[in-house]
Amino acid sequence: MIGFVLLAILLFAYLFISTKNSKELEVQKRRYDDSVAIASAQKQAITAKKDSIKVNAVQDTTAKGKLFNGVEKTLTVENEVLKITFTNKGAQAQSVQLKKYRSVDSSLVELENSETDNLSYTINTESADRRSAPTSDLFFNEGSIEKKPDGSQVVTYEMMVAPGETIVHQYTLKPNNYLVDWNVQLTGIDKMLMQNAFNLQWKLRAVQHEKYAKYERQQSQILFLQDDGYDFIATKLEKKFDKPVQWISVKQQFFNTTLVAKNKFESGQIQWTHSTADDTTNLITQATASFNTKVAAGTIANIPMQIYYGPNDYKILRNIGVPDMDKIVNLGQQMYSFVRPINQFIIMPVFNFFKSFIGSYGLVIALLTIFIRLVTSPLVYTSYLSGAKMKALRPELDILKKKFPDQQTFGMEQMKLFREVGVNPLGGCIPALLQIPIFFALYSLFNSSLALRGENFLWAKDLSTFDVIAKLPFTIPAFGDHISLFTITAVATSFLISIYIPLCAVVYF
């Protein structure tokens, strides 16, 4: 009995100890399993995070690839006077041709070339580090063309920079019009633009379109309109704009490219290179400009602008709808600005009147010359008559000078003689001075008259520039390197008139 009791006690003790050890092993195993599960979960989370980062990086790379490494595609629109090719790289004009005008090489006049010209502004392109880049380096979508009922054509380009950030460029070309409307719409400007500043950069290179590049360079200018009025620069190579600018123009002899800001640029500057006279390339001038303006606070901004690609035609520029653009045509500038009204209200109307029923511009100029001579003939006759009287009185003046050696007494006697015969000492120079503004006006008109471009008359092939009947192998100071027959005939006729009319006046007197 004692033995069975001891065995039972040992069995129960063994069972108790075994059960306790089993429970401890189970707890340890459960802890191990829990640790493995936690580690596995952490590993999966880390892997998922890495995968997510990798996917986002691929998406960012893809987005950047579309912005910076797209495929360039073009769209072409045209009206009666312009043919414009747009590109989705920078969403800007790649080529602009004037359909009614030919260059010196007989090709259409081209005022825009993507290889040298550029119109862009800087934006932030990434949501992470906000790296900035000019829009001229970015690729927009392929673009679309929409035709309006009034005949206008609207070219639209769009680009998504990031979610919630888009850029839209819209160009409108109206029928028979040289002025292109350009509207920039930005969404998400608080992220794309630094401090809501819209900074526009403009690069333009003007090449030769006329026969004589040296003469064309002399006629090139930078013109602009600010709040304090219209002005231009012809010799200075840099200009800073501290006041709002409405438009700025790069002008050649007969053509110009003008950038117009409907809401005005607040400030800016321009640098331009004026080619030297002995430059043998076809470069006339090149300009680099930057303009700044603040857009209203918010997320969406519209910036309306216009670009004029066209001729320096006074009538077109006056009716284009942009203030003072007709002043691009040089009818009198700076110290010669007083002759502009003479051109506007006298000479140009008479010139257009003769042209309305005469086909030859050479004959129109001849009739205009006759008209000017008839109008100024009273002044010319008065001047020559006064000179003839002074010449006739010279013997008597010599007698008075010998008779009255005192200068003051001689002056009094001389004036007395003049009053007796009715001679005004200033009668010869005042009428001549009154003719000078007319001659200045004619000089300005003929230098800037687009109508004379390419028109021939007699031996002259182009009435808008000097005629050349002989080219010299050398250059003579104050004469040039050629012989102009029109210049010779003008000098000869003026010399004969200066002899003939005073002789008639002397005989009459």
C-alpha positions in Angstrom: 0.0 0.0 0.0 2.8 2.4 1.0 4.5 1.6 -2.3 1.3 2.4 -4.4 0.8 5.7 -2.5 4.4 6.7 -3.2 4.1 5.9 -6.9 0.8 7.9 -7.1 2.5 10.9 -5.4 5.5 10.6 -7.9 3.1 10.4 -10.8 1.1 13.4 -9.8 4.3 15.3 -9.2 5.6 14.3 -12.6 2.4 15.2 -14.3 2.4 18.6 -12.5 5.9 19.4 -13.4 5.5 18.3 -17.0 2.3 20.3 -17.5 4.1 23.4 -16.1 7.1 23.0 -18.4 4.8 22.5 -21.4 3.0 25.7 -20.6 6.3 27.6 -20.4 7.4 26.1 -23.7 4.1 27.1 -25.3 4.5 30.7 -24.0 8.0 30.8 -25.4 6.9 29.5 -28.7 4.1 31.9 -28.9 6.5 34.7 -28.1 8.8 33.5 -30.9 5.9 33.2 -33.4 4.8 36.7 -32.4 8.3 38.1 -32.9 8.6 36.4 -36.3 5.1 37.8 -37.3 6.1 41.3 -36.2 9.4 41.1 -38.1 7.7 39.8 -41.2 5.1 42.6 -41.0 7.8 45.2 -40.7 9.7 43.7 -43.6 6.6 43.7 -45.7 5.9 47.3 -44.7 9.5 48.3 -45.6 9.2 46.5 -49.0 5.9 48.1 -49.7 7.3 51.5 -48.9 10.3 50.9 -51.2 8.0 49.8 -53.9 5.9 52.9 -53.5 8.9 55.1 -53.6 10.1 53.3 -56.7 6.8 53.7 -58.4 6.6 57.4 -57.6 10.2 57.8 -58.8 9.3 56.1 -62.1 6.2 58.3 -62.4 8.2 61.4 -61.7 10.8 60.3 -64.3 8.1 59.6 -66.8 6.5 63.0 -66.1 9.9 64.8 -66.5 10.5 62.8 -69.6 7.3 64.1 -71.1 8.2 67.7 -70.2 11.9 67.7 -71.3 12.2 64.9 -73.8 9.0 65.0 -75.9 8.6 64.7 -79.6 8.5 68.0 -81.5 5.4 68.5 -83.7 4.3 71.5 -85.6 1.0 73.1 -86.7 0.6 75.6 -89.6 -2.0 78.3 -89.9 -2.3 81.1 -92.4 -4.5 84.0 -93.5 -4.3 86.3 -96.5 -1.0 88.0 -95.3 0.7 85.6 -92.8 1.8 82.0 -92.7 2.8 80.8 -89.2 4.2 77.5 -88.1 3.8 76.7 -84.4 5.8 74.1 -82.5 4.8 72.3 -79.3 8.3 72.8 -77.9 7.7 75.9 -75.9 4.3 76.3 -77.5 5.5 79.2 -79.7 5.9 80.3 -83.3 8.6 78.4 -85.1 8.4 80.3 -88.4 6.5 83.4 -89.5 6.4 84.4 -93.2 4.9 87.5 -94.9 3.0 86.2 -97.9 2.9 89.6 -99.8 6.6 90.5 -99.5 9.8 89.0 -100.9 13.3 89.2 -99.4 16.5 90.1 -101.3 16.9 86.4 -102.3 13.3 86.3 -103.7 12.1 84.1 -100.8 9.2 85.2 -98.6 10.2 87.6 -95.9 10.6 85.6 -92.6 10.4 87.4 -89.3 10.7 84.5 -86.9 13.1 81.5 -86.9 13.2 79.0 -84.1 16.9 78.4 -84.5 17.7 82.0 -83.3 14.5 83.4 -81.9 12.9 82.6 -78.5 9.9 83.7 -76.4 9.6 82.1 -73.0 9.2 82.5 -69.3 10.5 80.5 -66.3 8.4 78.2 -64.2 9.0 75.6 -61.4 8.6 72.1 -62.9 8.9 69.7 -60.0 6.9 69.3 -56.8 9.8 68.0 -54.8 12.7 70.4 -55.2 10.8 72.9 -57.5 13.5 73.0 -60.1 13.0 76.0 -62.5 13.1 75.8 -66.3 12.2 78.1 -69.3 9.1 77.1 -71.1 11.0 77.1 -74.4 12.7 73.8 -73.1 9.4 72.1 -72.3 7.1 70.1 -74.5 3.4 70.9 -74.6 0.8 68.6 -76.1 0.5 68.3 -79.8 -1.9 71.3 -80.0 -5.1 71.9 -81.8 -6.6 74.3 -84.4 -10.1 75.6 -84.1 -11.8 77.8 -86.7 -14.2 80.4 -85.6 -17.3 81.6 -87.5 -15.7 85.0 -88.1 -12.8 83.3 -89.9 -10.4 83.5 -87.0 -8.1 80.5 -86.3 -7.3 79.6 -82.7 -4.2 77.4 -81.9 -4.2 75.9 -78.4 -1.4 74.2 -76.5 -1.6 72.7 -73.1 0.8 71.2 -70.6 0.4 69.6 -67.2 3.4 70.4 -65.0 2.1 68.5 -62.0 -1.4 67.6 -60.6 -3.3 70.8 -60.3 -0.7 72.8 -62.3 -1.3 73.5 -66.0 -0.2 76.0 -68.6 -2.3 76.9 -71.7 -1.0 78.9 -74.6 -3.7 80.2 -77.0 -2.9 82.0 -80.3 -5.6 83.7 -82.4 -5.0 84.7 -86.0 -7.6 86.9 -87.5 -8.4 87.2 -91.3 -6.2 89.6 -93.2 -4.4 90.7 -90.1 -0.7 90.9 -89.1 -1.5 91.0 -85.3 -1.6 87.7 -83.4 -3.3 87.5 -80.1 -1.4 85.5 -77.5 -3.0 84.5 -74.2 -1.2 82.7 -71.4 -3.3 80.9 -68.8 -1.6 79.5 -65.7 -3.2 77.3 -63.1 -1.3 76.7 -59.9 0.7 79.9 -60.0 1.4 79.7 -56.3 3.6 76.7 -57.0 4.8 77.4 -60.5 5.8 81.1 -60.1 8.2 82.5 -57.5 6.3 85.2 -55.6 3.7 85.4 -58.4 6.3 87.0 -60.7 5.9 86.5 -64.4 9.3 87.0 -66.1 9.2 87.0 -69.9 12.4 86.6 -72.0 12.5 87.5 -75.6 15.3 86.9 -78.1 15.1 88.1 -81.7 17.5 88.1 -84.6 16.7 90.3 -87.6 18.4 89.4 -90.9 18.8 91.2 -94.2 15.8 91.6 -96.4 16.9 94.6 -98.6 19.6 94.8 -101.2 22.1 96.9 -99.2 22.6 95.6 -95.7 24.7 98.6 -94.6 21.8 101.0 -95.5 19.3 98.7 -93.9 21.3 98.6 -90.6 21.2 102.4 -90.6 17.4 102.4 -90.6 17.1 99.8 -87.8 15.9 100.8 -84.3 14.4 99.6 -81.1 11.1 101.4 -80.4 8.8 101.3 -77.3 5.8 102.9 -75.7 5.8 103.7 -71.9 3.4 105.6 -69.7 5.4 108.8 -70.4 5.2 108.4 -74.1 6.8 106.9 -77.2 10.6 106.8 -77.6 13.3 104.8 -79.4 17.0 103.9 -79.2 19.2 103.9 -82.3 22.8 104.1 -80.9 22.6 103.0 -77.3 23.0 99.3 -76.8 21.0 98.9 -73.6 17.9 100.3 -72.1 16.2 99.8 -68.7 12.5 100.3 -68.3 11.6 101.7 -64.9 8.1 102.6 -66.0 5.3 100.3 -67.4 5.9 99.3 -71.0 2.9 98.7 -73.3 4.9 97.5 -76.4 8.4 97.2 -77.7 9.4 96.8 -81.3 12.5 95.6 -83.2 12.3 97.5 -86.4 14.2 97.0 -89.6 13.9 99.3 -92.6 10.5 98.1 -93.8 9.5 95.4 -91.4 9.1 95.0 -87.6 8.3 92.5 -84.9 6.5 94.0 -82.0 5.5 92.5 -78.6 2.4 94.1 -77.0 1.3 93.6 -73.4 -2.4 94.4 -73.0 -2.0 94.9 -69.3 1.5 96.4 -69.6 4.8 95.1 -68.3 5.8 96.7 -65.0 9.5 96.8 -65.8 12.2 95.3 -67.9 15.3 95.9 -70.0 16.7 95.2 -73.4 20.1 94.7 -74.9 20.7 94.8 -78.6 23.6 94.4 -81.0 23.8 96.7 -83.9 26.0 95.2 -86.6 28.9 97.3 -87.8 28.8 98.9 -91.2 31.5 96.6 -92.6 29.8 93.4 -91.4 29.6 91.0 -94.3 27.0 88.7 -92.8 23.2 89.0 -93.3 22.7 90.0 -89.7 21.0 93.4 -89.3 20.4 93.5 -85.5 19.7 91.1 -82.6 18.0 91.9 -79.3 17.6 90.2 -75.9 14.9 91.6 -73.7 13.3 90.6 -70.3 10.0 91.9 -68.9 8.5 91.5 -65.5 5.0 91.7 -64.1 3.2 90.6 -61.0 0.1 88.4 -61.4 -2.8 88.6 -59.0 -2.6 86.4 -55.9 -4.5 83.1 -56.3 -4.1 79.9 -58.3 -5.2 81.0 -61.8 -3.8 83.9 -63.9 -4.4 85.1 -67.4 -1.8 87.2 -69.2 -3.0 88.7 -72.5 -0.4 89.7 -75.1 -0.1 90.3 -78.8 2.6 89.9 -81.4 2.8 92.0 -84.6 4.7 90.4 -87.5 4.5 92.7 -90.5 5.4 95.7 -92.6 6.1 99.3 -91.5 3.0 100.4 -93.2 1.6 103.7 -91.8 -2.0 102.9 -92.6 -1.9 99.4 -91.2 -0.1 100.4 -88.0 -2.4 103.4 -87.4 -5.5 101.1 -87.6 -4.1 98.1 -85.8 -5.7 99.0 -82.5 -2.5 99.5 -80.5 -1.7 103.1 -79.4 1.0 105.0 -81.2 2.2 102.0 -83.3 2.1 104.2 -86.4 5.1 106.1 -84.9 7.2 103.1 -85.8 7.2 104.6 -89.3 9.8 107.3 -89.3 8.0 110.4 -90.6 10.2 112.6 -88.4 11.9 111.8 -85.1 13.7 113.6 -82.3 14.9 117.0 -83.6 13.1 116.4 -86.8 9.8 115.5 -85.2 8.3 118.9 -86.2 8.1 117.6 -89.9 5.9 114.7 -89.0 2.6 116.7 -89.2 3.8 118.0 -92.7 4.1 114.4 -93.8 0.9 113.2 -92.2 -1.4 116.0 -93.3 0.1 117.4 -96.5 2.7 115.3 -98.3 1.2 111.8 -97.8 -2.3 112.8 -98.8 -1.0 114.4 -102.0 1.2 111.4 -102.7 -1.7 109.0 -102.2 -3.9 111.2 -104.4 -1.5 111.0 -107.3 -1.1 107.3 -106.8 -4.8 106.7 -107.0 -4.8 107.4 -110.8 -1.1 106.9 -111.7 0.5 103.5 -111.8 4.1 104.5 -111.9 5.6 105.6 -108.6 8.4 107.4 -110.5 5.8 109.6 -112.1 4.0 110.0 -108.7 7.3 111.3 -107.2 7.8 113.6 -110.2 4.3 115.1 -109.8 4.8 115.4 -106.0 8.0 117.3 -106.8 6.2 119.7 -109.1 3.5 120.2 -106.5 6.1 121.1 -103.9 7.8 123.4 -106.3 4.5 125.2 -107.1 3.6 125.5 -103.4 7.0 126.9 -102.5 7.5 129.0 -105.7 6.3 132.3 -104.0 9.0 131.7 -101.3 11.6 130.8 -103.9 10.7 133.8 -106.0 10.8 136.2 -103.0 14.2 134.8 -102.0 15.7 135.1 -105.5 14.2 138.6 -106.0 15.6 139.8 -102.7 19.0 138.4 -103.7 18.8 140.1 -107.1 18.0 143.5 -105.5 20.9 143.1 -103.2 23.1 142.3 -106.2 21.9 145.3 -108.1 22.5 147.6 -105.1 26.1 146.4 -104.6 27.7 149.2 -106.6 25.9 151.8 -104.6 26.8 150.1 -101.3 30.5 150.2 -102.4 30.2 153.9 -102.9 28.5 154.4 -99.5 31.3 152.4 -97.9 34.0 154.6 -99.4 32.0 157.7 -98.5 31.3 156.7 -94.9 34.3 154.8 -93.6 32.8 154.8 -90.1 31.0 151.5 -89.6 28.0 152.9 -87.6 27.4 155.7 -90.1 27.7 153.3 -93.0 25.1 151.0 -91.4 22.7 153.9 -91.0 23.1 155.0 -94.6 22.8 151.4 -95.8 19.5 150.9 -94.0 18.3 154.2 -95.4 19.1 153.0 -98.9 17.3 149.7 -98.3 14.1 151.5 -97.1 14.2 153.8 -100.2 14.3 151.0 -102.7 12.2 148.6 -100.6 14.8 145.9 -99.9 14.7 143.6 -96.8 18.2 142.3 -95.9 16.6 139.1 -94.5 14.3 138.7 -97.5 16.6 136.2 -99.1 17.2 133.8 -96.2 13.8 133.7 -94.4 11.9 132.3 -97.4 14.7 129.7 -97.9 14.5 128.7 -94.3 10.7 128.2 -94.5 11.3 125.5 -97.2 13.7 123.4 -95.1 11.0 121.6 -93.1 9.4 120.4 -96.4 12.7 119.0 -97.6 13.3 117.2 -94.3 9.8 115.8 -94.5 10.4 114.5 -98.0 13.7 112.9 -96.9 11.9 111.1 -94.0 9.0 110.0 -96.2 11.1 108.5 -99.0 13.4 106.7 -96.6 10.5 105.0 -94.8 7.9 104.6 -97.6 7.1 100.9 -98.0 5.2 101.7 -101.2 8.4 102.5 -103.0 10.0 99.1 -102.0 10.9 97.2 -105.2 9.3 99.7 -107.5 11.5 100.5 -110.6 11.6 103.7 -112.7 13.8 104.3 -115.7 17.2 102.9 -114.8 16.4 102.6 -111.0 15.6 99.1 -109.9 14.3 100.1 -106.4 13.0 103.5 -105.6 13.2 102.9 -101.9 17.0 103.2 -102.0 19.7 105.0 -104.0 20.2 104.1 -107.7 23.6 102.8 -108.8 24.8 103.2 -112.4 28.4 102.4 -111.6 30.1 100.6 -108.7 33.5 101.9 -107.7 36.3 99.5 -106.6 37.1 101.9 -103.7 35.3 104.2 -101.3 35.6 108.0 -101.5 35.0 109.9 -98.2 31.7 111.9 -98.3 30.9 110.4 -101.7 30.7 106.6 -101.3 31.5 103.6 -103.4 29.0 104.1 -106.2 27.7 106.7 -108.7 24.1 107.7 -108.5 22.6 109.3 -111.6 19.6 110.7 -109.8 22.0 112.6 -107.5 23.9 114.0 -110.4 20.8 115.1 -112.2 19.5 116.7 -109.0 22.7 118.7 -108.5 22.7 119.7 -112.2 19.1 120.9 -112.2 19.5 122.8 -108.9 22.6 124.5 -110.3 20.8 125.6 -113.5 17.8 126.8 -111.5 20.1 128.8 -109.2 21.5 130.5 -112.2 18.4 131.0 -114.3 15.9 132.4 -111.7 18.3 135.0 -110.2 19.1 136.2 -113.7 15.4 136.6 -114.5 14.9 138.4 -111.2 17.7 140.8 -111.9 16.3 141.6 -115.4 12.8 142.1 -113.8 14.2 144.3 -111.1 
